[in-house]
Amino acid sequence: MSTKGISRTTAAVLTIAIIVVAAIGYYYFTLPPPPPKGELKFWNYWDGTNREAINALVKEWNEKNPNIHVTSVTISWGELLPKLMAAAAGGEVPEVASGDLVWMPKLAKTGILVPLNDFIKDINYTDFYPEMRKIGSYGGKIYSLPVSANNLQLFYNKDIFEANGLDPNKPPTTWDELLTIAKACTDPDKGIWGMELYTGTGEGLTWQFQVYLWQAGGEFLSADLSKAAFNSPEGKRALQFWVDLIQKDKVSPLAPWGLFGQGKAAMVMDGTWMVGGFRAGGWAPLTFDWGTAAMPIPSGGGQATNMGGEQIFIFKTTDEKQRAAWEFVKWLTSKETQIHWDILTGFMPVLDSVARDAVYTTWAQTTEPRLGPFIENQKYAHARPMVTQYPEISDAFSEEIQKALYGTVSVEAALANAETRVNQILAAAG
């Protein structure tokens, strides 16, 4: 054999070898990693019926996914956030947790949450309502997904309506109509009030007042979340309406919360969860006929409500456990699981596809039609500002606003004082 022949043979062998090595490298380096495995702890604060529901879903998951076992751990609402914050300082870390949506910025700031930007590429992220997606973002990254939701709408006492010559199937649709009906239903001699407002302090007052602020076209904080925005013509209109209901028109009392449930108020704005609570068999069943409706809106205003509920987070552990946690989160927030979850709990849809699903809508219409206004208006729910100082801001705001409700300061002074305190809190955080 000539030297030239040997060279050609050697070159051919080398070429084949290179191809084989390249093929082997391609095979090994492009295959996806093996399916994740692991034992996952899932911390949450759901109790009662909601606890039973999440335990049933976790059991279903475990039966279908033997390689990823999830243990649901119930921790009270008041203890869960402190435990999670302690985890950030080196304490016990769960692989997954769900918590109040307003906790997200505080948790994200600690650095213990896993960004979900790469994970969400394999789901239809835009199926979540826009305001809910906003809640999950912090510092340009996505750290949580919505897992449950609720909102506020109008409850009304049909018996009181009828007793005062009103159509029990015609709730108010505007602020003017609300005032007219409230006047017709108020009977001080019988201790009956037209409209119950929350007049305490804390998040209860802030949470309820924000609905009227947004309906009037106002905002709570500026778009960049750097300063208060509620001291505006819209904010003054909303607060003046509340003050007038109490001080001028005298159709709403300064009293502890709960008059509607006692049959002593014709109307109240309350949350989705009270549909289950008020009905027969609920934890606070009513003794009178009642209905629900979309919250009345001001002239020139628009539909708005406040958004409550929970978001779900993945915590930094190991790569395999984080991938396993994502598989569970993806399943729990999927359309099929969410339909089941919402039917079991009465939570509002977090996915637009669930709100339009025939199975879900048929259930709502036939089983509890009084959920209708909540379902229909979830798309108008606003997210509270995603700032770490929100609890302090809410307390300061409510303390100043309450003074106007009690008539000790003017509407203008209350809003100005609240603005000063809120801006100080925001400035102190840098």
FITITI-806433 format. One line per 4 residues: number of its first residue (from 1); for each residue x, y, z of C-alpha. Coordinates in Angstrom, 1 decimal, decimal comma. Each point is the difference from the previous one (the first is absolute). Layout:
<nodes>
NUM) X:Y:Z  ...
</nodes>
This chain:
<nodes>
1) 0,0:0,0:0,0  1,3:3,4:-0,9  0,6:2,8:2,5  -2,7:1,9:-1,7
5) -2,4:-2,9:0,5  0,8:-0,2:3,7  -0,5:3,8:0,4  -3,4:-0,3:-1,7
9) -0,9:-2,9:2,3  1,2:1,8:3,1  -1,9:3,1:-1,0  -3,2:-2,0:-0,6
13) 0,3:-1,7:3,4  0,6:3,3:1,7  -3,0:1,5:-1,7  -2,2:-2,8:1,1
17) 1,4:0,2:3,6  -0,7:3,8:0,1  -3,6:-0,6:-1,3  -0,5:-2,8:2,7
21) 1,4:2,2:2,8  -2,1:2,9:-1,2  -3,1:-2,1:-0,1  0,7:-1,4:3,5
25) 0,6:3,5:1,3  -3,2:1,3:-1,6  -2,0:-2,9:1,4  1,3:0,5:3,6
29) 0,1:3,7:0,1  -3,4:0,8:-1,7  -2,2:-2,5:1,9  -2,1:1,6:2,6
33) 0,9:-0,8:3,6  -1,7:-3,0:1,6  -3,4:0,6:1,6  0,4:1,7:3,4
37) -0,7:-1,9:3,2  -0,3:1,1:3,6  -1,9:0,5:3,2  -1,6:3,5:0,0
41) -1,5:1,9:2,9  -2,8:2,3:-0,9  -0,7:2,7:2,6  -3,4:1,8:-0,1
45) -2,5:1,5:2,4  -3,2:-1,3:-1,5  -2,4:-1,4:2,7  -3,5:-1,3:0,2
49) -1,5:-1,0:-3,3  3,0:1,5:-1,9  2,3:-2,3:2,0  -2,1:-3,0:-0,9
53) 0,1:1,0:-3,7  3,8:0,5:-0,2  0,6:-3,3:1,9  -2,2:-1,8:-2,5
57) 1,9:1,6:-2,9  3,4:-0,9:1,5  -1,2:-3,6:0,5  -1,0:-0,1:-3,7
61) 3,4:1,4:-1,0  1,8:-2,6:2,1  -2,0:-2,8:-1,5  0,8:1,1:-3,6
65) 3,7:1,0:0,7  1,7:-2,7:2,2  3,4:1,5:-0,7  -0,9:3,4:1,5
69) -1,7:-0,2:3,3  -1,6:3,2:1,4  -0,9:0,5:3,7  -2,4:2,8:0,7
73) 0,9:1,8:3,2  -2,6:2,3:1,5  1,4:3,0:1,9  -2,3:2,8:1,3
77) -0,2:3,2:-2,0  1,6:2,0:2,8  3,0:-2,4:0,3  0,7:-0,9:-3,6
81) 1,7:3,3:-1,1  2,2:0,1:3,1  1,1:-3,6:-0,6  0,7:0,8:-3,7
85) 2,0:3,0:1,0  1,9:-2,0:2,5  0,8:-2,5:-2,8  1,7:2,9:-1,8
89) 2,3:0,4:3,0  1,1:-3,6:0,0  -3,0:-1,8:1,4  -2,0:-2,9:-1,4
93) -0,9:0,5:-3,7  -3,0:-1,6:-1,6  0,3:-0,9:-3,7  -3,3:1,6:-0,8
97) -2,3:2,4:1,9  -3,2:2,0:-0,7  -0,7:3,3:1,8  -1,9:3,2:-0,1
101) 0,7:1,8:-3,3  1,2:3,2:1,8  2,9:-2,0:1,5  1,7:-0,6:-3,3
105) 2,2:3,2:-0,1  1,3:-0,7:3,5  0,8:-3,6:-0,7  1,6:0,8:-3,4
109) 2,2:2,6:1,6  1,5:-2,6:2,3  1,5:-1,9:-2,9  -1,4:-3,4:1,1
113) -2,5:-0,3:-2,9  0,8:-1,7:-3,3  -0,7:2,2:-3,1  -2,5:-1,7:-2,2
117) 0,8:1,8:-3,3  1,5:-3,2:-1,6  -2,6:-2,3:1,4  -3,0:1,8:-1,3
121) 1,1:-0,5:-3,6  -1,9:-3,3:0,0  -3,3:1,4:1,1  -2,5:2,6:-1,3
125) 1,0:2,7:2,4  -2,3:2,6:-1,6  -3,0:-2,1:1,0  0,4:1,5:3,5
129) -1,8:3,3:0,4  2,4:3,0:-0,6  -0,4:1,5:3,5  0,9:-3,4:1,4
133) 3,1:-0,2:-2,1  1,0:3,4:1,2  0,0:-1,3:3,6  2,5:-2,8:-0,8
137) 2,6:2,4:-1,4  2,8:1,7:2,0  3,1:1,7:-1,2  -0,6:-1,1:-3,6
141) -0,4:-3,7:0,9  -3,0:-2,3:0,6  0,1:-1,6:3,4  -3,6:-1,4:0,5
145) -3,1:-1,2:-1,7  -3,6:0,6:1,0  -1,6:-3,1:1,6  -3,2:1,4:1,5
149) -2,0:3,3:-0,2  -2,9:1,8:1,5  -1,6:3,5:-0,3  -2,6:2,3:1,5
153) -3,5:0,5:-1,2  -3,4:1,1:1,4  -2,1:-2,1:2,3  -3,6:1,1:0,6
157) -2,9:-1,0:2,2  -3,0:-0,8:-2,1  -2,4:-0,1:2,9  0,9:3,6:1,0
161) -0,4:1,1:-3,6  -3,5:-1,5:-0,2  -1,0:1,4:3,4  0,8:3,5:-1,4
165) -1,9:-0,4:-3,3  3,2:-0,7:-2,0  0,4:-2,6:-2,7  2,1:-2,8:1,6
169) 1,4:-0,9:-3,3  1,2:3,5:-0,9  3,1:0,9:2,0  1,6:3,4:-0,6
173) 2,4:0,4:-2,9  1,2:3,6:0,7  1,1:1,9:3,0  -3,1:2,2:-0,3
177) -2,2:-3,1:0,0  1,9:-1,4:3,0  -0,7:3,2:2,0  -3,7:0,0:-1,0
181) -0,5:-3,6:1,0  2,0:0,5:3,2  -2,2:2,9:1,0  -3,1:-2,0:-0,7
185) 1,2:-2,9:2,2  1,5:1,9:2,9  -2,3:-0,2:3,1  1,8:1,2:3,2
189) -2,9:-1,0:2,2  0,4:-3,6:-1,1  3,8:0,2:-0,1  0,1:-0,6:-3,7
193) 2,6:1,7:-2,2  0,0:0,4:-3,7  3,7:-0,6:-0,7  2,7:-1,5:2,2
197) 3,5:1,4:-0,4  3,2:-1,2:1,6  1,0:2,7:2,5  2,8:-1,6:1,9
201) 3,7:0,5:-0,8  2,6:-2,2:-1,6  -0,2:-1,9:-3,3  -3,7:-0,5:0,4
205) -0,7:3,7:-0,6  2,7:0,5:-2,6  -1,1:-3,2:-1,9  -3,6:1,2:-0,2
209) 0,5:3,6:-0,7  2,4:-0,7:-2,9  -2,9:-1,5:-2,0  -1,8:3,4:0,1
213) 3,2:1,8:-0,8  0,6:-2,2:-3,1  -3,6:0,3:-1,1  0,3:3,8:0,0
217) 3,1:-0,3:-2,2  2,6:0,6:2,7  3,2:-1,9:0,9  1,4:-0,8:3,4
221) 3,7:0,4:-0,9  1,8:1,5:-3,0  0,8:-2,2:-2,9  3,6:-0,3:1,1
225) -1,1:-0,8:3,6  2,1:2,9:1,4  -2,7:2,2:1,5  -3,7:0,2:1,0
229) -2,5:0,7:-2,8  -3,3:-0,1:1,9  0,0:3,7:1,0  -1,7:0,9:-3,3
233) -3,5:1,1:-1,2  -0,9:-3,6:-0,4  1,2:-0,8:3,5  -2,0:2,9:1,5
237) -3,1:-1,1:-1,9  0,2:-3,5:1,4  0,7:1,0:3,6  -2,7:2,7:-0,1
241) -2,5:-2,6:-1,1  0,9:-2,1:3,0  -0,1:2,9:2,4  -3,3:1,2:-1,3
245) -1,6:-3,5:0,4  1,1:0,2:3,7  -0,1:3,6:1,0  -2,5:1,8:-2,4
249) -2,5:-2,6:-1,2  0,3:-2,2:3,2  -0,6:-3,3:-1,8  3,2:-1,7:1,2
253) 1,1:-0,2:3,6  3,3:0,2:1,8  -0,3:-3,4:1,5  1,9:-3,3:0,3
257) 0,0:-2,1:-3,2  -2,7:-2,7:-0,4  -3,3:1,8:-0,2  -1,0:-1,5:-3,3
261) 0,3:-3,6:1,3  -2,2:1,0:2,9  -2,7:1,2:-2,3  0,6:3,6:1,1
265) 1,3:1,4:-3,3  -1,6:-0,1:-3,4  3,3:0,0:-2,0  3,6:-0,7:0,5
269) 3,1:-0,5:-2,1  1,7:-3,3:0,9  2,1:-2,7:-1,5  -0,5:-3,1:-2,0
273) 0,6:-2,3:3,0  -3,2:1,3:1,6  -2,2:-1,6:-2,7  1,0:-3,3:1,5
277) -0,2:1,3:3,5  -3,5:1,6:-0,3  -1,8:-2,9:-1,7  -1,7:-2,8:1,8
281) 2,6:-2,3:1,4  2,6:2,7:0,0  1,9:1,2:3,1  -2,2:3,1:0,3
285) -3,3:-0,9:-1,6  -2,5:2,8:-0,5  -3,6:-0,1:1,2  -1,3:2,3:-2,7
289) -0,1:-0,1:-3,8  3,0:1,6:-1,6  1,6:0,7:-3,3  3,3:1,2:-1,6
293) 0,7:2,5:-2,7  2,9:1,9:-1,6  1,1:3,0:2,1  -1,8:3,2:-1,0
297) 2,2:2,5:-1,8  0,0:3,8:-0,1  -1,1:2,0:-3,0  2,9:0,2:-2,4
301) 1,8:-2,7:1,9  0,6:-3,7:-0,8  -0,1:-3,5:1,4  2,7:-0,8:2,5
305) 0,6:-2,2:3,0  2,8:-1,1:2,3  1,9:-3,2:-0,6  0,7:-2,4:2,8
309) 1,4:-3,5:-0,1  3,3:-1,9:0,0  3,0:-0,4:-2,2  2,3:-3,0:0,0
313) 3,8:0,1:0,3  3,0:-2,3:-0,5  2,9:0,2:2,4  3,7:-0,4:-0,7
317) 1,1:-3,5:0,9  1,6:-2,4:-2,5  -0,4:0,1:-3,7  -1,9:-3,3:0,0
321) -2,4:1,0:2,7  -0,6:3,3:-1,7  -0,9:-1,8:-3,2  -2,2:-2,4:1,9
325) -1,7:3,0:1,7  -0,7:1,5:-3,3  -1,7:-3,1:-1,2  -2,3:0,2:3,0
329) -0,6:3,8:-0,4  -0,7:-0,5:-3,7  -2,6:-2,7:0,7  -1,7:1,9:2,8
333) -0,3:3,2:-2,1  -1,2:-1,9:-3,1  -3,5:0,6:-1,4  -1,2:-3,5:0,9
337) 1,2:0,1:3,6  -1,2:3,6:0,4  -3,5:-0,9:-1,1  0,0:-2,8:2,7
341) 1,5:2,4:2,6  -2,4:2,8:-0,7  -3,0:-2,3:0,2  1,2:-1,5:3,3
345) 0,7:3,3:1,6  -2,0:2,7:-1,6  3,1:2,0:-0,9  -0,2:2,1:-3,1
349) 1,8:-1,0:-3,2  3,6:1,2:-0,4  -0,1:-1,2:-3,6  -2,1:1,6:-2,7
353) -0,5:-3,5:-1,6  -1,5:-1,2:3,3  -2,5:2,9:0,2  -1,1:-0,9:-3,6
357) 0,0:-3,8:0,5  -3,4:-1,7:-0,5  0,4:-2,4:2,9  0,9:2,8:2,4
361) -2,7:2,5:-1,1  -2,6:-2,7:0,0  0,9:-0,9:3,6  -0,1:3,6:1,1
365) -3,4:0,7:-1,7  -1,7:-3,1:1,4  1,7:-0,5:3,4  0,6:3,6:1,2
369) -1,2:2,7:-2,4  0,7:2,7:2,7  3,7:-0,5:-1,0  -0,8:1,4:-3,4
373) 0,8:3,7:0,7  3,4:-1,0:1,5  0,9:-2,2:-2,9  -1,1:2,6:-2,6
377) 1,9:2,8:1,6  3,2:-1,8:1,0  1,5:1,5:-3,2  -0,5:3,5:1,5
381) 1,9:-0,9:3,2  2,9:2,2:0,8  3,2:-1,1:1,7  1,1:1,9:3,1
385) 3,4:1,7:-0,4  2,8:-2,5:-0,1  2,3:1,8:2,5  1,7:-1,6:3,0
389) -1,3:2,8:2,2  -3,6:-0,6:-0,9  -1,2:-1,2:3,5  1,4:3,2:1,6
393) -1,4:2,1:-2,8  -3,5:-1,5:0,4  0,0:0,6:3,8  1,1:3,6:-0,3
397) -2,5:0,7:-2,8  -2,9:-1,5:1,9  0,8:1,8:3,2  -0,3:3,4:-1,7
401) -3,0:-0,9:-2,1  -2,0:-1,2:3,0  0,3:3,5:1,5  -2,1:1,3:-2,9
405) -2,6:-2,7:0,4  -0,4:1,1:3,7  -0,2:3,6:-1,1  3,0:1,2:2,0
409) 1,9:1,3:-3,1  -1,1:0,9:-3,5  0,3:-2,2:-3,0  2,7:2,2:-1,4
413) 2,0:-0,1:3,3  -0,3:-3,7:0,4  1,3:-0,7:-3,5  2,8:2,6:0,3
417) 1,1:-1,5:3,4  -0,2:-3,6:-1,4  2,1:1,2:-3,0  2,7:1,4:2,2
421) 0,2:-3,2:2,1  0,1:-2,3:-2,9  2,6:2,0:-1,9  2,2:0,0:3,2
425) -0,2:-3,8:0,2  0,9:-0,4:-3,7  2,8:2,5:0,3  1,5:-1,7:3,0
429) 0,3:-3,2:-1,9  2,1:1,7:-2,7
</nodes>
